[in-house]
Amino acid sequence: FFQYQGRPYETSAGVPMILRWPNGVQKGKVINTAYSSIDFAPTILSMLGVQFPGVAMHGIDASEEIMAPNTDKNANSKTQTRFITDSAKSKWATAVRDDYKLTLSPSEPWLFDLKADPHEIYNVYGNSSYASIIEDMQGELYDTMFQHKFPLLSDEPVSFFNQPACWDSRNQISDWKKRVCAELTDPHFSPGCQWRKIYEQCPVACKRCCEDSTGNILINGQLKTCDTVADSCSNAKVRNFCPMTCDACASGFGREDEDDNGEEADDDERFLL
C-alpha cells in the first residue's frame, strides 16, 4: 500500500479538511476551491483575528470564503490554482484546481478532468478541447516551479513539458477495447496498425510518426524547443521529442498515407529508431 503514497492522484494527494466552529462557520458548508496545507496558517490566524505584520506567508488566506454566509451550501468554488510536488523523489510537480489537475513528470504530461473523470483514469492532455486550460495551468506551474525551486527542475535532467508529437496514448485504444498501444509491438496484435483509427492513437508502436514536436522540453531546468536541442540529442527523451532534428529517423519521409480506397499506400515511411 505504502508504495502508492506520495503520488499526485486524489487518493494520495487529496486531503479533505473538516472544520467545526459553532456560530463562526456555517454548518454544512462545502467548499470545493483548491487549497493547500500552506494556506492553513494565514487562514486560521485571520479567522482568529491575529495580525501578522511583516511576516511573508506563502499561503492564501481563505478565511473570507470559509466564513462568508451562503444560502447554497454546495456552491462555494472559485478558480484558484494550488501546487504540490513530490519533494522526496522529485518525480512530479502538479497544479490543481477544483475541476482539473495537471502533472509534469519525467514521462509525459497528464491532465485530468476531475469532474468528468473523478477516478483519474483518462489523460486528456492531448485533447484540443482543453488547450486553454493546459496553457493557463502549465504557465502557472512553470512559474511556481522556478519561484520555489521544485526538485523536478534540478534532479531530473530531462522532462517533457509538452506532449511529444510522436506519442502513444496510454489509454485503452478507443476502437479496440481492452488493448493498449504497447501491445501492438506483439506480432499477434500488430496487424491492428493497418487501421487509421488505431495507428493515429499509437503512431510510435505502429511506426507511423517521425516529426519534431512543436512545444517545449525541459532540459536541465530550461525550456527548449527542437531548434535548440542539437547538443542534447544523446538523451533518449530528447530524441523522442525531436526525432528529425536529432536524426533519429530511418530513411524515407513522413507518415504513410491511405489511398482514396482506404487501402495503405506504398509511400516511403520514416520510422523512429
Secondary structure, DSSP 8 states (H G I E B T S, - for coil): -GGG-S-SSHHHH--------TTTS-TT--B-S---GGGHHHHHHHHTT---TT---SS---HHHHHS--SSTT-B-----EEEE-TTT---EEEE-SSEEEEE-SS--EEEETTT-TT-----TT-GGGHHHHHHHHHHHHHHHHHTT-HHHHH-SEEESS--SS---SS-BTTBTT--GGGGGSTTTGGGGGSHHHHTT-TTTTT------SS-EEETTEEE-GGG-GGGTTSHHHHHH-TTTTT-B-SS-S---B-TTS-B-------B-
